[in-house]
Amino acid sequence: MTATTYSFHRAYDHSIVEVADPVNLQQRAQSLCAVRANHGERFYVHNGRGVVAALLVKPHGAFDVLRDDYLRFDPEARWTRDHFGLTND
């Protein structure tokens, strides 16, 4: 059994902007939000099985957005994870 690896994808191009494991997931999310705060970007999180979360990052905070809107990006995320060397289940 392999450890879960979470990938943070920029929603508009599906590129991986951050990778985390269960131990540092919250820290990586906070770091991403701090770095991208002034850009107003949307991201989704994939765990190798599917999209598990989505967020909108703005200057005044990060907001959970409806994950269901991002479930259709699963094939693109799997392809990107595969080319990035991350395991898909």
PyMOL Python script that loads the backbone (N, CA, C, O; Angstrom):
from pymol import cmd

cmd.read_pdbstr("""\
ATOM      1  N   MET A   1       0.840  -1.177   0.000  1.00  0.00           N
ATOM      2  CA  MET A   1       0.000   0.000   0.000  1.00  0.00           C
ATOM      3  C   MET A   1       0.892   1.248   0.000  1.00  0.00           C
ATOM      4  O   MET A   1       1.808   1.370   0.813  1.00  0.00           O
ATOM      5  N   THR A   2       0.613   2.154  -0.907  1.00  0.00           N
ATOM      6  CA  THR A   2       1.402   3.375  -0.997  1.00  0.00           C
ATOM      7  C   THR A   2       0.710   4.501  -0.229  1.00  0.00           C
ATOM      8  O   THR A   2      -0.510   4.498  -0.064  1.00  0.00           O
ATOM      9  N   ALA A   3       1.486   5.434   0.222  1.00  0.00           N
ATOM     10  CA  ALA A   3       0.933   6.586   0.936  1.00  0.00           C
ATOM     11  C   ALA A   3       0.204   7.491  -0.052  1.00  0.00           C
ATOM     12  O   ALA A   3       0.597   7.599  -1.214  1.00  0.00           O
ATOM     13  N   THR A   4      -0.838   8.127   0.408  1.00  0.00           N
ATOM     14  CA  THR A   4      -1.592   9.055  -0.433  1.00  0.00           C
ATOM     15  C   THR A   4      -0.772  10.301  -0.693  1.00  0.00           C
ATOM     16  O   THR A   4      -0.178  10.876   0.219  1.00  0.00           O
ATOM     17  N   THR A   5      -0.750  10.707  -1.947  1.00  0.00           N
ATOM     18  CA  THR A   5      -0.101  11.952  -2.339  1.00  0.00           C
ATOM     19  C   THR A   5      -1.166  12.863  -2.922  1.00  0.00           C
ATOM     20  O   THR A   5      -1.889  12.483  -3.844  1.00  0.00           O
ATOM     21  N   TYR A   6      -1.254  14.053  -2.383  1.00  0.00           N
ATOM     22  CA  TYR A   6      -2.230  15.030  -2.846  1.00  0.00           C
ATOM     23  C   TYR A   6      -1.548  15.995  -3.811  1.00  0.00           C
ATOM     24  O   TYR A   6      -0.436  16.458  -3.558  1.00  0.00           O
ATOM     25  N   SER A   7      -2.216  16.288  -4.899  1.00  0.00           N
ATOM     26  CA  SER A   7      -1.696  17.264  -5.851  1.00  0.00           C
ATOM     27  C   SER A   7      -2.679  18.423  -5.949  1.00  0.00           C
ATOM     28  O   SER A   7      -3.888  18.222  -6.058  1.00  0.00           O
ATOM     29  N   PHE A   8      -2.146  19.625  -5.911  1.00  0.00           N
ATOM     30  CA  PHE A   8      -2.936  20.843  -6.066  1.00  0.00           C
ATOM     31  C   PHE A   8      -2.811  21.278  -7.519  1.00  0.00           C
ATOM     32  O   PHE A   8      -1.705  21.506  -8.010  1.00  0.00           O
ATOM     33  N   HIS A   9      -3.935  21.393  -8.202  1.00  0.00           N
ATOM     34  CA  HIS A   9      -3.947  21.741  -9.622  1.00  0.00           C
ATOM     35  C   HIS A   9      -4.564  23.119  -9.819  1.00  0.00           C
ATOM     36  O   HIS A   9      -5.580  23.451  -9.209  1.00  0.00           O
ATOM     37  N   ARG A  10      -3.939  23.911 -10.676  1.00  0.00           N
ATOM     38  CA  ARG A  10      -4.541  25.180 -11.078  1.00  0.00           C
ATOM     39  C   ARG A  10      -5.698  24.833 -12.008  1.00  0.00           C
ATOM     40  O   ARG A  10      -5.506  24.089 -12.970  1.00  0.00           O
ATOM     41  N   ALA A  11      -6.877  25.346 -11.747  1.00  0.00           N
ATOM     42  CA  ALA A  11      -8.084  24.915 -12.455  1.00  0.00           C
ATOM     43  C   ALA A  11      -8.057  25.254 -13.949  1.00  0.00           C
ATOM     44  O   ALA A  11      -8.582  24.485 -14.753  1.00  0.00           O
ATOM     45  N   TYR A  12      -7.470  26.364 -14.333  1.00  0.00           N
ATOM     46  CA  TYR A  12      -7.592  26.748 -15.742  1.00  0.00           C
ATOM     47  C   TYR A  12      -6.691  25.964 -16.681  1.00  0.00           C
ATOM     48  O   TYR A  12      -6.980  25.893 -17.876  1.00  0.00           O
ATOM     49  N   ASP A  13      -5.609  25.373 -16.187  1.00  0.00           N
ATOM     50  CA  ASP A  13      -4.740  24.594 -17.083  1.00  0.00           C
ATOM     51  C   ASP A  13      -4.361  23.219 -16.524  1.00  0.00           C
ATOM     52  O   ASP A  13      -3.625  22.475 -17.172  1.00  0.00           O
ATOM     53  N   HIS A  14      -4.850  22.878 -15.345  1.00  0.00           N
ATOM     54  CA  HIS A  14      -4.651  21.577 -14.692  1.00  0.00           C
ATOM     55  C   HIS A  14      -3.202  21.301 -14.291  1.00  0.00           C
ATOM     56  O   HIS A  14      -2.865  20.173 -13.933  1.00  0.00           O
ATOM     57  N   SER A  15      -2.354  22.309 -14.346  1.00  0.00           N
ATOM     58  CA  SER A  15      -0.961  22.104 -13.952  1.00  0.00           C
ATOM     59  C   SER A  15      -0.869  21.886 -12.439  1.00  0.00           C
ATOM     60  O   SER A  15      -1.669  22.417 -11.669  1.00  0.00           O
ATOM     61  N   ILE A  16       0.109  21.107 -12.043  1.00  0.00           N
ATOM     62  CA  ILE A  16       0.335  20.857 -10.620  1.00  0.00           C
ATOM     63  C   ILE A  16       1.195  21.986 -10.068  1.00  0.00           C
ATOM     64  O   ILE A  16       2.292  22.250 -10.561  1.00  0.00           O
ATOM     65  N   VAL A  17       0.676  22.649  -9.035  1.00  0.00           N
ATOM     66  CA  VAL A  17       1.399  23.771  -8.441  1.00  0.00           C
ATOM     67  C   VAL A  17       1.954  23.443  -7.065  1.00  0.00           C
ATOM     68  O   VAL A  17       2.792  24.174  -6.537  1.00  0.00           O
ATOM     69  N   GLU A  18       1.485  22.336  -6.480  1.00  0.00           N
ATOM     70  CA  GLU A  18       1.951  21.927  -5.155  1.00  0.00           C
ATOM     71  C   GLU A  18       1.636  20.454  -4.957  1.00  0.00           C
ATOM     72  O   GLU A  18       0.654  19.944  -5.496  1.00  0.00           O
ATOM     73  N   VAL A  19       2.464  19.780  -4.192  1.00  0.00           N
ATOM     74  CA  VAL A  19       2.260  18.369  -3.856  1.00  0.00           C
ATOM     75  C   VAL A  19       2.389  18.231  -2.345  1.00  0.00           C
ATOM     76  O   VAL A  19       3.236  18.871  -1.721  1.00  0.00           O
ATOM     77  N   ALA A  20       1.537  17.386  -1.763  1.00  0.00           N
ATOM     78  CA  ALA A  20       1.549  17.198  -0.305  1.00  0.00           C
ATOM     79  C   ALA A  20       1.251  15.748   0.040  1.00  0.00           C
ATOM     80  O   ALA A  20       0.737  14.987  -0.780  1.00  0.00           O
ATOM     81  N   ASP A  21       1.586  15.386   1.275  1.00  0.00           N
ATOM     82  CA  ASP A  21       1.194  14.085   1.816  1.00  0.00           C
ATOM     83  C   ASP A  21       0.295  14.359   3.020  1.00  0.00           C
ATOM     84  O   ASP A  21       0.128  15.517   3.401  1.00  0.00           O
ATOM     85  N   PRO A  22      -0.282  13.335   3.622  1.00  0.00           N
ATOM     86  CA  PRO A  22      -1.200  13.581   4.738  1.00  0.00           C
ATOM     87  C   PRO A  22      -0.576  14.346   5.906  1.00  0.00           C
ATOM     88  O   PRO A  22      -1.284  15.039   6.637  1.00  0.00           O
ATOM     89  N   VAL A  23       0.711  14.230   6.083  1.00  0.00           N
ATOM     90  CA  VAL A  23       1.384  14.898   7.206  1.00  0.00           C
ATOM     91  C   VAL A  23       1.492  16.408   6.990  1.00  0.00           C
ATOM     92  O   VAL A  23       1.327  17.180   7.934  1.00  0.00           O
ATOM     93  N   ASN A  24       1.767  16.831   5.760  1.00  0.00           N
ATOM     94  CA  ASN A  24       1.991  18.258   5.521  1.00  0.00           C
ATOM     95  C   ASN A  24       0.912  18.908   4.642  1.00  0.00           C
ATOM     96  O   ASN A  24       1.127  19.994   4.105  1.00  0.00           O
ATOM     97  N   LEU A  25      -0.218  18.266   4.497  1.00  0.00           N
ATOM     98  CA  LEU A  25      -1.280  18.762   3.622  1.00  0.00           C
ATOM     99  C   LEU A  25      -1.750  20.165   4.009  1.00  0.00           C
ATOM    100  O   LEU A  25      -1.833  21.047   3.154  1.00  0.00           O
ATOM    101  N   GLN A  26      -2.051  20.370   5.267  1.00  0.00           N
ATOM    102  CA  GLN A  26      -2.542  21.683   5.704  1.00  0.00           C
ATOM    103  C   GLN A  26      -1.466  22.759   5.519  1.00  0.00           C
ATOM    104  O   GLN A  26      -1.771  23.872   5.090  1.00  0.00           O
ATOM    105  N   GLN A  27      -0.226  22.435   5.837  1.00  0.00           N
ATOM    106  CA  GLN A  27       0.865  23.396   5.680  1.00  0.00           C
ATOM    107  C   GLN A  27       1.041  23.780   4.216  1.00  0.00           C
ATOM    108  O   GLN A  27       1.226  24.956   3.905  1.00  0.00           O
ATOM    109  N   ARG A  28       0.987  22.806   3.319  1.00  0.00           N
ATOM    110  CA  ARG A  28       1.131  23.083   1.881  1.00  0.00           C
ATOM    111  C   ARG A  28      -0.027  23.933   1.362  1.00  0.00           C
ATOM    112  O   ARG A  28       0.174  24.830   0.544  1.00  0.00           O
ATOM    113  N   ALA A  29      -1.228  23.651   1.836  1.00  0.00           N
ATOM    114  CA  ALA A  29      -2.394  24.438   1.424  1.00  0.00           C
ATOM    115  C   ALA A  29      -2.257  25.887   1.883  1.00  0.00           C
ATOM    116  O   ALA A  29      -2.544  26.812   1.123  1.00  0.00           O
ATOM    117  N   GLN A  30      -1.819  26.083   3.119  1.00  0.00           N
ATOM    118  CA  GLN A  30      -1.638  27.438   3.636  1.00  0.00           C
ATOM    119  C   GLN A  30      -0.549  28.178   2.865  1.00  0.00           C
ATOM    120  O   GLN A  30      -0.687  29.368   2.581  1.00  0.00           O
ATOM    121  N   SER A  31       0.515  27.490   2.531  1.00  0.00           N
ATOM    122  CA  SER A  31       1.593  28.094   1.766  1.00  0.00           C
ATOM    123  C   SER A  31       1.116  28.507   0.378  1.00  0.00           C
ATOM    124  O   SER A  31       1.425  29.601  -0.092  1.00  0.00           O
ATOM    125  N   LEU A  32       0.373  27.640  -0.264  1.00  0.00           N
ATOM    126  CA  LEU A  32      -0.169  27.948  -1.588  1.00  0.00           C
ATOM    127  C   LEU A  32      -1.064  29.181  -1.524  1.00  0.00           C
ATOM    128  O   LEU A  32      -0.982  30.061  -2.380  1.00  0.00           O
ATOM    129  N   CYS A  33      -1.904  29.237  -0.520  1.00  0.00           N
ATOM    130  CA  CYS A  33      -2.805  30.378  -0.370  1.00  0.00           C
ATOM    131  C   CYS A  33      -2.042  31.672  -0.132  1.00  0.00           C
ATOM    132  O   CYS A  33      -2.413  32.720  -0.661  1.00  0.00           O
ATOM    133  N   ALA A  34      -0.997  31.607   0.646  1.00  0.00           N
ATOM    134  CA  ALA A  34      -0.197  32.810   0.927  1.00  0.00           C
ATOM    135  C   ALA A  34       0.512  33.304  -0.332  1.00  0.00           C
ATOM    136  O   ALA A  34       0.563  34.508  -0.584  1.00  0.00           O
ATOM    137  N   VAL A  35       1.050  32.394  -1.109  1.00  0.00           N
ATOM    138  CA  VAL A  35       1.798  32.766  -2.313  1.00  0.00           C
ATOM    139  C   VAL A  35       0.871  33.272  -3.416  1.00  0.00           C
ATOM    140  O   VAL A  35       1.230  34.192  -4.151  1.00  0.00           O
ATOM    141  N   ARG A  36      -0.305  32.687  -3.536  1.00  0.00           N
ATOM    142  CA  ARG A  36      -1.220  33.005  -4.638  1.00  0.00           C
ATOM    143  C   ARG A  36      -2.335  33.969  -4.259  1.00  0.00           C
ATOM    144  O   ARG A  36      -3.258  34.171  -5.048  1.00  0.00           O
ATOM    145  N   ALA A  37      -2.277  34.562  -3.090  1.00  0.00           N
ATOM    146  CA  ALA A  37      -3.384  35.364  -2.567  1.00  0.00           C
ATOM    147  C   ALA A  37      -3.802  36.511  -3.484  1.00  0.00           C
ATOM    148  O   ALA A  37      -4.995  36.797  -3.581  1.00  0.00           O
ATOM    149  N   ASN A  38      -2.899  37.155  -4.136  1.00  0.00           N
ATOM    150  CA  ASN A  38      -3.229  38.330  -4.944  1.00  0.00           C
ATOM    151  C   ASN A  38      -3.645  38.005  -6.367  1.00  0.00           C
ATOM    152  O   ASN A  38      -3.862  38.913  -7.170  1.00  0.00           O
ATOM    153  N   HIS A  39      -3.761  36.727  -6.693  1.00  0.00           N
ATOM    154  CA  HIS A  39      -4.051  36.347  -8.074  1.00  0.00           C
ATOM    155  C   HIS A  39      -5.510  35.964  -8.315  1.00  0.00           C
ATOM    156  O   HIS A  39      -5.932  35.916  -9.470  1.00  0.00           O
ATOM    157  N   GLY A  40      -6.286  35.693  -7.283  1.00  0.00           N
ATOM    158  CA  GLY A  40      -7.680  35.306  -7.461  1.00  0.00           C
ATOM    159  C   GLY A  40      -7.840  34.033  -8.273  1.00  0.00           C
ATOM    160  O   GLY A  40      -8.670  33.974  -9.180  1.00  0.00           O
ATOM    161  N   GLU A  41      -7.056  33.017  -7.957  1.00  0.00           N
ATOM    162  CA  GLU A  41      -7.062  31.777  -8.727  1.00  0.00           C
ATOM    163  C   GLU A  41      -7.902  30.691  -8.068  1.00  0.00           C
ATOM    164  O   GLU A  41      -8.148  30.712  -6.862  1.00  0.00           O
ATOM    165  N   ARG A  42      -8.333  29.746  -8.892  1.00  0.00           N
ATOM    166  CA  ARG A  42      -9.058  28.573  -8.421  1.00  0.00           C
ATOM    167  C   ARG A  42      -8.160  27.348  -8.539  1.00  0.00           C
ATOM    168  O   ARG A  42      -7.432  27.182  -9.518  1.00  0.00           O
ATOM    169  N   PHE A  43      -8.227  26.500  -7.524  1.00  0.00           N
ATOM    170  CA  PHE A  43      -7.439  25.275  -7.483  1.00  0.00           C
ATOM    171  C   PHE A  43      -8.332  24.115  -7.080  1.00  0.00           C
ATOM    172  O   PHE A  43      -9.359  24.302  -6.427  1.00  0.00           O
ATOM    173  N   TYR A  44      -7.929  22.919  -7.474  1.00  0.00           N
ATOM    174  CA  TYR A  44      -8.591  21.728  -6.966  1.00  0.00           C
ATOM    175  C   TYR A  44      -7.525  20.750  -6.504  1.00  0.00           C
ATOM    176  O   TYR A  44      -6.383  20.795  -6.963  1.00  0.00           O
ATOM    177  N   VAL A  45      -7.906  19.867  -5.593  1.00  0.00           N
ATOM    178  CA  VAL A  45      -6.981  18.912  -4.977  1.00  0.00           C
ATOM    179  C   VAL A  45      -7.386  17.506  -5.409  1.00  0.00           C
ATOM    180  O   VAL A  45      -8.555  17.130  -5.322  1.00  0.00           O
ATOM    181  N   HIS A  46      -6.412  16.739  -5.873  1.00  0.00           N
ATOM    182  CA  HIS A  46      -6.639  15.368  -6.336  1.00  0.00           C
ATOM    183  C   HIS A  46      -5.781  14.443  -5.488  1.00  0.00           C
ATOM    184  O   HIS A  46      -4.640  14.776  -5.167  1.00  0.00           O
ATOM    185  N   ASN A  47      -6.322  13.282  -5.123  1.00  0.00           N
ATOM    186  CA  ASN A  47      -5.570  12.358  -4.272  1.00  0.00           C
ATOM    187  C   ASN A  47      -5.184  11.056  -4.981  1.00  0.00           C
ATOM    188  O   ASN A  47      -4.808  10.084  -4.326  1.00  0.00           O
ATOM    189  N   GLY A  48      -5.272  11.034  -6.301  1.00  0.00           N
ATOM    190  CA  GLY A  48      -4.950   9.830  -7.047  1.00  0.00           C
ATOM    191  C   GLY A  48      -6.164   8.960  -7.304  1.00  0.00           C
ATOM    192  O   GLY A  48      -6.115   8.042  -8.124  1.00  0.00           O
ATOM    193  N   ARG A  49      -7.236   9.240  -6.617  1.00  0.00           N
ATOM    194  CA  ARG A  49      -8.502   8.526  -6.809  1.00  0.00           C
ATOM    195  C   ARG A  49      -9.572   9.433  -7.380  1.00  0.00           C
ATOM    196  O   ARG A  49     -10.488   8.978  -8.064  1.00  0.00           O
ATOM    197  N   GLY A  50      -9.449  10.721  -7.094  1.00  0.00           N
ATOM    198  CA  GLY A  50     -10.445  11.680  -7.564  1.00  0.00           C
ATOM    199  C   GLY A  50     -10.230  13.045  -6.945  1.00  0.00           C
ATOM    200  O   GLY A  50      -9.354  13.234  -6.100  1.00  0.00           O
ATOM    201  N   VAL A  51     -11.034  13.983  -7.374  1.00  0.00           N
ATOM    202  CA  VAL A  51     -10.975  15.342  -6.845  1.00  0.00           C
ATOM    203  C   VAL A  51     -11.598  15.332  -5.451  1.00  0.00           C
ATOM    204  O   VAL A  51     -12.743  14.911  -5.287  1.00  0.00           O
ATOM    205  N   VAL A  52     -10.856  15.790  -4.454  1.00  0.00           N
ATOM    206  CA  VAL A  52     -11.326  15.752  -3.070  1.00  0.00           C
ATOM    207  C   VAL A  52     -11.673  17.127  -2.502  1.00  0.00           C
ATOM    208  O   VAL A  52     -12.345  17.218  -1.474  1.00  0.00           O
ATOM    209  N   ALA A  53     -11.228  18.185  -3.152  1.00  0.00           N
ATOM    210  CA  ALA A  53     -11.517  19.536  -2.656  1.00  0.00           C
ATOM    211  C   ALA A  53     -11.270  20.548  -3.758  1.00  0.00           C
ATOM    212  O   ALA A  53     -10.570  20.269  -4.731  1.00  0.00           O
ATOM    213  N   ALA A  54     -11.850  21.719  -3.594  1.00  0.00           N
ATOM    214  CA  ALA A  54     -11.614  22.829  -4.512  1.00  0.00           C
ATOM    215  C   ALA A  54     -11.613  24.113  -3.704  1.00  0.00           C
ATOM    216  O   ALA A  54     -12.320  24.224  -2.702  1.00  0.00           O
ATOM    217  N   LEU A  55     -10.821  25.079  -4.137  1.00  0.00           N
ATOM    218  CA  LEU A  55     -10.756  26.331  -3.400  1.00  0.00           C
ATOM    219  C   LEU A  55     -10.493  27.511  -4.308  1.00  0.00           C
ATOM    220  O   LEU A  55      -9.873  27.388  -5.364  1.00  0.00           O
ATOM    221  N   LEU A  56     -10.974  28.645  -3.875  1.00  0.00           N
ATOM    222  CA  LEU A  56     -10.752  29.921  -4.538  1.00  0.00           C
ATOM    223  C   LEU A  56      -9.870  30.742  -3.614  1.00  0.00           C
ATOM    224  O   LEU A  56     -10.201  30.951  -2.447  1.00  0.00           O
ATOM    225  N   VAL A  57      -8.743  31.208  -4.144  1.00  0.00           N
ATOM    226  CA  VAL A  57      -7.781  31.971  -3.343  1.00  0.00           C
ATOM    227  C   VAL A  57      -7.855  33.435  -3.765  1.00  0.00           C
ATOM    228  O   VAL A  57      -7.633  33.767  -4.929  1.00  0.00           O
ATOM    229  N   LYS A  58      -8.167  34.299  -2.812  1.00  0.00           N
ATOM    230  CA  LYS A  58      -8.275  35.742  -3.052  1.00  0.00           C
ATOM    231  C   LYS A  58      -7.449  36.485  -2.008  1.00  0.00           C
ATOM    232  O   LYS A  58      -7.015  35.882  -1.027  1.00  0.00           O
ATOM    233  N   PRO A  59      -7.224  37.779  -2.201  1.00  0.00           N
ATOM    234  CA  PRO A  59      -6.419  38.534  -1.243  1.00  0.00           C
ATOM    235  C   PRO A  59      -6.946  38.489   0.192  1.00  0.00           C
ATOM    236  O   PRO A  59      -6.155  38.574   1.131  1.00  0.00           O
ATOM    237  N   HIS A  60      -8.232  38.362   0.382  1.00  0.00           N
ATOM    238  CA  HIS A  60      -8.785  38.380   1.739  1.00  0.00           C
ATOM    239  C   HIS A  60      -9.071  36.977   2.275  1.00  0.00           C
ATOM    240  O   HIS A  60      -9.770  36.834   3.278  1.00  0.00           O
ATOM    241  N   GLY A  61      -8.540  35.938   1.620  1.00  0.00           N
ATOM    242  CA  GLY A  61      -8.679  34.591   2.169  1.00  0.00           C
ATOM    243  C   GLY A  61      -8.871  33.526   1.116  1.00  0.00           C
ATOM    244  O   GLY A  61      -8.998  33.816  -0.074  1.00  0.00           O
ATOM    245  N   ALA A  62      -8.889  32.294   1.573  1.00  0.00           N
ATOM    246  CA  ALA A  62      -9.147  31.144   0.711  1.00  0.00           C
ATOM    247  C   ALA A  62     -10.522  30.608   1.064  1.00  0.00           C
ATOM    248  O   ALA A  62     -10.889  30.536   2.237  1.00  0.00           O
ATOM    249  N   PHE A  63     -11.273  30.236   0.054  1.00  0.00           N
ATOM    250  CA  PHE A  63     -12.642  29.806   0.259  1.00  0.00           C
ATOM    251  C   PHE A  63     -12.860  28.439  -0.376  1.00  0.00           C
ATOM    252  O   PHE A  63     -12.416  28.173  -1.493  1.00  0.00           O
ATOM    253  N   ASP A  64     -13.553  27.581   0.362  1.00  0.00           N
ATOM    254  CA  ASP A  64     -13.974  26.308  -0.211  1.00  0.00           C
ATOM    255  C   ASP A  64     -15.012  26.602  -1.279  1.00  0.00           C
ATOM    256  O   ASP A  64     -15.910  27.418  -1.076  1.00  0.00           O
ATOM    257  N   VAL A  65     -14.885  25.935  -2.412  1.00  0.00           N
ATOM    258  CA  VAL A  65     -15.912  26.028  -3.442  1.00  0.00           C
ATOM    259  C   VAL A  65     -16.431  24.624  -3.706  1.00  0.00           C
ATOM    260  O   VAL A  65     -15.797  23.642  -3.320  1.00  0.00           O
ATOM    261  N   LEU A  66     -17.554  24.529  -4.347  1.00  0.00           N
ATOM    262  CA  LEU A  66     -18.203  23.252  -4.556  1.00  0.00           C
ATOM    263  C   LEU A  66     -17.312  22.306  -5.356  1.00  0.00           C
ATOM    264  O   LEU A  66     -17.017  22.560  -6.524  1.00  0.00           O
ATOM    265  N   ARG A  67     -16.902  21.250  -4.743  1.00  0.00           N
ATOM    266  CA  ARG A  67     -16.022  20.260  -5.362  1.00  0.00           C
ATOM    267  C   ARG A  67     -16.670  19.622  -6.579  1.00  0.00           C
ATOM    268  O   ARG A  67     -15.983  19.269  -7.538  1.00  0.00           O
ATOM    269  N   ASP A  68     -17.974  19.472  -6.546  1.00  0.00           N
ATOM    270  CA  ASP A  68     -18.686  18.796  -7.631  1.00  0.00           C
ATOM    271  C   ASP A  68     -18.425  19.437  -8.990  1.00  0.00           C
ATOM    272  O   ASP A  68     -18.410  18.745 -10.008  1.00  0.00           O
ATOM    273  N   ASP A  69     -18.222  20.747  -9.014  1.00  0.00           N
ATOM    274  CA  ASP A  69     -17.941  21.435 -10.272  1.00  0.00           C
ATOM    275  C   ASP A  69     -16.596  21.030 -10.871  1.00  0.00           C
ATOM    276  O   ASP A  69     -16.354  21.260 -12.056  1.00  0.00           O
ATOM    277  N   TYR A  70     -15.727  20.435 -10.070  1.00  0.00           N
ATOM    278  CA  TYR A  70     -14.384  20.083 -10.513  1.00  0.00           C
ATOM    279  C   TYR A  70     -14.200  18.586 -10.744  1.00  0.00           C
ATOM    280  O   TYR A  70     -13.135  18.160 -11.190  1.00  0.00           O
ATOM    281  N   LEU A  71     -15.218  17.784 -10.449  1.00  0.00           N
ATOM    282  CA  LEU A  71     -15.116  16.336 -10.631  1.00  0.00           C
ATOM    283  C   LEU A  71     -14.849  15.968 -12.088  1.00  0.00           C
ATOM    284  O   LEU A  71     -14.218  14.947 -12.361  1.00  0.00           O
ATOM    285  N   ARG A  72     -15.315  16.774 -13.010  1.00  0.00           N
ATOM    286  CA  ARG A  72     -15.105  16.488 -14.435  1.00  0.00           C
ATOM    287  C   ARG A  72     -13.639  16.623 -14.857  1.00  0.00           C
ATOM    288  O   ARG A  72     -13.265  16.197 -15.949  1.00  0.00           O
ATOM    289  N   PHE A  73     -12.818  17.212 -13.998  1.00  0.00           N
ATOM    290  CA  PHE A  73     -11.396  17.369 -14.310  1.00  0.00           C
ATOM    291  C   PHE A  73     -10.567  16.148 -13.924  1.00  0.00           C
ATOM    292  O   PHE A  73      -9.346  16.161 -14.080  1.00  0.00           O
ATOM    293  N   ASP A  74     -11.201  15.109 -13.430  1.00  0.00           N
ATOM    294  CA  ASP A  74     -10.476  13.913 -13.002  1.00  0.00           C
ATOM    295  C   ASP A  74      -9.561  13.349 -14.091  1.00  0.00           C
ATOM    296  O   ASP A  74      -8.405  13.058 -13.787  1.00  0.00           O
ATOM    297  N   PRO A  75     -10.006  13.175 -15.346  1.00  0.00           N
ATOM    298  CA  PRO A  75      -9.101  12.624 -16.365  1.00  0.00           C
ATOM    299  C   PRO A  75      -7.862  13.496 -16.606  1.00  0.00           C
ATOM    300  O   PRO A  75      -6.755  12.979 -16.758  1.00  0.00           O
ATOM    301  N   GLU A  76      -8.054  14.812 -16.641  1.00  0.00           N
ATOM    302  CA  GLU A  76      -6.916  15.716 -16.847  1.00  0.00           C
ATOM    303  C   GLU A  76      -5.949  15.652 -15.671  1.00  0.00           C
ATOM    304  O   GLU A  76      -4.732  15.663 -15.854  1.00  0.00           O
ATOM    305  N   ALA A  77      -6.504  15.584 -14.458  1.00  0.00           N
ATOM    306  CA  ALA A  77      -5.656  15.510 -13.267  1.00  0.00           C
ATOM    307  C   ALA A  77      -4.871  14.208 -13.238  1.00  0.00           C
ATOM    308  O   ALA A  77      -3.686  14.212 -12.904  1.00  0.00           O
ATOM    309  N   ARG A  78      -5.504  13.100 -13.578  1.00  0.00           N
ATOM    310  CA  ARG A  78      -4.802  11.812 -13.616  1.00  0.00           C
ATOM    311  C   ARG A  78      -3.669  11.836 -14.644  1.00  0.00           C
ATOM    312  O   ARG A  78      -2.570  11.350 -14.375  1.00  0.00           O
ATOM    313  N   TRP A  79      -3.939  12.399 -15.814  1.00  0.00           N
ATOM    314  CA  TRP A  79      -2.919  12.493 -16.859  1.00  0.00           C
ATOM    315  C   TRP A  79      -1.737  13.337 -16.368  1.00  0.00           C
ATOM    316  O   TRP A  79      -0.579  12.956 -16.539  1.00  0.00           O
ATOM    317  N   THR A  80      -2.042  14.482 -15.760  1.00  0.00           N
ATOM    318  CA  THR A  80      -0.992  15.365 -15.263  1.00  0.00           C
ATOM    319  C   THR A  80      -0.200  14.696 -14.143  1.00  0.00           C
ATOM    320  O   THR A  80       1.028  14.781 -14.116  1.00  0.00           O
ATOM    321  N   ARG A  81      -0.893  14.031 -13.221  1.00  0.00           N
ATOM    322  CA  ARG A  81      -0.216  13.322 -12.130  1.00  0.00           C
ATOM    323  C   ARG A  81       0.713  12.247 -12.695  1.00  0.00           C
ATOM    324  O   ARG A  81       1.844  12.097 -12.233  1.00  0.00           O
ATOM    325  N   ASP A  82       0.242  11.507 -13.684  1.00  0.00           N
ATOM    326  CA  ASP A  82       1.047  10.453 -14.290  1.00  0.00           C
ATOM    327  C   ASP A  82       2.328  11.027 -14.893  1.00  0.00           C
ATOM    328  O   ASP A  82       3.409  10.466 -14.710  1.00  0.00           O
ATOM    329  N   HIS A  83       2.209  12.137 -15.608  1.00  0.00           N
ATOM    330  CA  HIS A  83       3.385  12.759 -16.222  1.00  0.00           C
ATOM    331  C   HIS A  83       4.282  13.464 -15.210  1.00  0.00           C
ATOM    332  O   HIS A  83       5.443  13.752 -15.501  1.00  0.00           O
ATOM    333  N   PHE A  84       3.751  13.740 -14.034  1.00  0.00           N
ATOM    334  CA  PHE A  84       4.518  14.356 -12.951  1.00  0.00           C
ATOM    335  C   PHE A  84       5.192  13.292 -12.093  1.00  0.00           C
ATOM    336  O   PHE A  84       6.006  13.611 -11.227  1.00  0.00           O
ATOM    337  N   GLY A  85       4.844  12.001 -12.339  1.00  0.00           N
ATOM    338  CA  GLY A  85       5.434  10.906 -11.590  1.00  0.00           C
ATOM    339  C   GLY A  85       4.704  10.548 -10.312  1.00  0.00           C
ATOM    340  O   GLY A  85       5.274   9.909  -9.428  1.00  0.00           O
ATOM    341  N   LEU A  86       3.439  10.957 -10.205  1.00  0.00           N
ATOM    342  CA  LEU A  86       2.642  10.651  -9.013  1.00  0.00           C
ATOM    343  C   LEU A  86       1.741   9.468  -9.296  1.00  0.00           C
ATOM    344  O   LEU A  86       1.284   9.285 -10.424  1.00  0.00           O
ATOM    345  N   THR A  87       1.486   8.668  -8.281  1.00  0.00           N
ATOM    346  CA  THR A  87       0.679   7.460  -8.409  1.00  0.00           C
ATOM    347  C   THR A  87      -0.808   7.783  -8.443  1.00  0.00           C
ATOM    348  O   THR A  87      -1.301   8.596  -7.662  1.00  0.00           O
ATOM    349  N   ASN A  88      -1.514   7.130  -9.365  1.00  0.00           N
ATOM    350  CA  ASN A  88      -2.973   7.171  -9.408  1.00  0.00           C
ATOM    351  C   ASN A  88      -3.490   5.812  -8.991  1.00  0.00           C
ATOM    352  O   ASN A  88      -2.937   4.790  -9.395  1.00  0.00           O
ATOM    353  N   ASP A  89      -4.532   5.781  -8.195  1.00  0.00           N
ATOM    354  CA  ASP A  89      -5.121   4.518  -7.755  1.00  0.00           C
ATOM    355  C   ASP A  89      -6.223   4.089  -8.693  1.00  0.00           C
ATOM    356  O   ASP A  89      -6.840   3.044  -8.485  1.00  0.00           O
TER     357      ASP A  89
END
""", "prot")
cmd.dss("prot")
cmd.show_as("cartoon", "prot")
cmd.util.cbc("prot")
cmd.orient("prot")
